[in-house]
């Protein structure tokens, strides 16, 4: 019997599409948690609490809290632990543009922090929380070691959800965003989860993409200064997952080997 698939969902990596695809092509016992949210691997395995502090910010008198709701925890922990953990990585340069330009779920009070109607709210309203009004300002604040970023663990590492507190990678399969459909198809068909024809109808149905940048190369948003800042700030992610400014260094290889992936937790403001 095939082990169930558990998606460790890194925001802005195509994970919504992956959830939709798996939920449609696999029976419930093989994809039992389609709405698990963005839980880190260690949250349900007992080792994340000490490294996932709660962040709070006041913006124009409004309180913003970063919390992890217990209701999101998988209700069947043995099934969760037994499952094959699958996740997606993405070029940090590209991911950060999507992080900034994300504009889904715009709250009715989006003028909080001085943002106008043309300003993207950012993933999880990050631009509202920090009053960020430009991509330049977003990158400079994210890369500033002294700036207290609201998404605390996400400033430590963009892919922190994949890792245990020890720094060891907890996922079994890491797909690349840049070749997502092909890599997922290979994994599912090679391991006999489904047939290729079942997947083909989802090839061009990527959901939750950031409208402002769908047709624009992420590199066009970066100045030399911003590129240098991200190269330093995200050096671990770039090296670990095999990327540089122009794209993946291992574009002809399927998957990332989790055995070679590790992370050192850093203090983050």
MOSUL-V174450 format. One record per residue. PHI is phi as a letter, one per 30 degrees, with the letter a starting at -180 (* if undefined). NEAR is the number of other C-alpha atoms within 12 Angstrom. D_CENTER is the distance of its C-alpha to the mean C-alpha in whole Angstrom. Layout:
phi	near	d_center
PHI	NEAR	D_CENTER
PHI	NEAR	D_CENTER
//
This chain:
phi	near	d_center
*	9	30
d	17	26
d	26	24
d	29	21
c	36	18
c	45	15
d	47	11
c	44	9
d	35	6
d	39	2
e	39	3
i	39	5
b	40	5
i	35	8
d	38	8
d	28	10
d	30	13
d	43	12
d	35	13
d	25	16
d	32	17
d	34	17
d	27	19
c	21	22
c	29	23
c	29	23
d	19	25
e	17	24
d	22	25
c	29	22
b	31	19
d	29	20
b	33	17
d	32	16
b	24	15
d	31	13
i	26	11
c	35	8
d	37	10
d	41	10
e	43	13
d	33	15
d	33	16
c	30	18
c	23	19
i	18	21
b	20	20
c	26	17
e	21	19
d	15	21
c	28	18
b	32	16
d	22	18
d	19	19
c	24	18
b	20	21
b	23	22
c	18	25
b	25	25
h	18	28
i	10	29
c	17	26
d	17	24
b	24	21
c	22	19
c	23	16
b	21	17
b	22	16
d	15	18
e	14	20
d	13	20
d	20	17
d	23	18
e	29	19
d	15	23
b	18	24
d	20	22
d	14	25
d	22	23
d	33	20
d	25	21
d	19	23
d	29	20
d	27	18
d	33	15
b	39	12
b	45	9
b	43	8
c	45	7
b	41	8
e	41	11
e	46	10
d	40	13
d	38	12
d	41	8
d	43	10
d	41	12
d	39	10
e	39	9
d	42	13
d	39	14
e	31	12
b	30	16
d	24	15
i	17	17
e	25	19
d	20	21
d	13	25
c	19	25
d	28	23
d	25	26
e	29	25
i	26	25
i	21	27
d	28	24
c	20	26
d	17	26
d	16	24
d	28	22
d	37	18
d	39	17
i	38	13
d	33	10
h	30	12
i	35	15
d	43	14
d	40	17
d	39	19
e	37	19
c	34	20
i	31	22
d	31	20
c	29	22
a	25	21
d	30	18
e	25	21
d	22	21
d	36	17
d	40	17
d	28	20
d	30	19
d	39	15
d	32	17
d	22	20
d	22	21
c	13	23
d	20	21
d	23	20
d	34	16
d	35	15
d	36	12
e	30	14
d	35	12
d	41	9
d	37	12
d	34	13
a	35	10
d	41	7
c	45	6
e	44	9
d	40	8
d	42	10
c	39	13
d	31	16
e	28	18
d	20	20
j	28	17
d	23	18
d	33	15
c	39	15
c	41	14
c	31	16
b	32	15
c	40	12
c	42	12
c	38	12
e	35	10
d	29	14
b	28	16
d	30	14
d	32	17
d	26	19
d	30	17
d	39	17
e	31	20
d	23	22
d	26	20
d	32	21
d	21	25
d	14	25
c	18	25
i	17	27
d	26	24
a	24	25
c	19	27
e	23	26
d	13	28
d	19	26
d	30	23
e	19	24
d	17	24
c	25	20
e	22	20
c	15	20
c	17	19
d	24	15
c	21	14
i	26	13
d	27	13
d	30	14
e	18	18
d	23	19
c	23	17
e	17	17
c	11	21
b	15	20
d	18	19
e	28	17
d	24	19
d	18	22
d	26	20
c	27	20
d	18	24
e	14	25
d	16	24
d	29	21
d	29	20
d	19	22
d	26	20
d	36	17
e	25	18
d	24	20
d	30	17
c	38	14
e	27	17
d	28	15
d	34	12
d	32	14
d	24	17
d	31	15
c	38	13
i	29	16
b	29	16
b	28	18
e	34	18
d	22	19
k	26	17
d	30	17
d	21	20
c	23	20
d	24	19
c	15	22
c	19	21
d	25	19
i	36	16
c	34	16
d	24	18
d	26	16
d	19	20
c	20	19
c	30	16
a	27	17
b	31	16
c	23	18
d	26	17
c	20	18
d	19	20
b	25	18
d	22	20
//
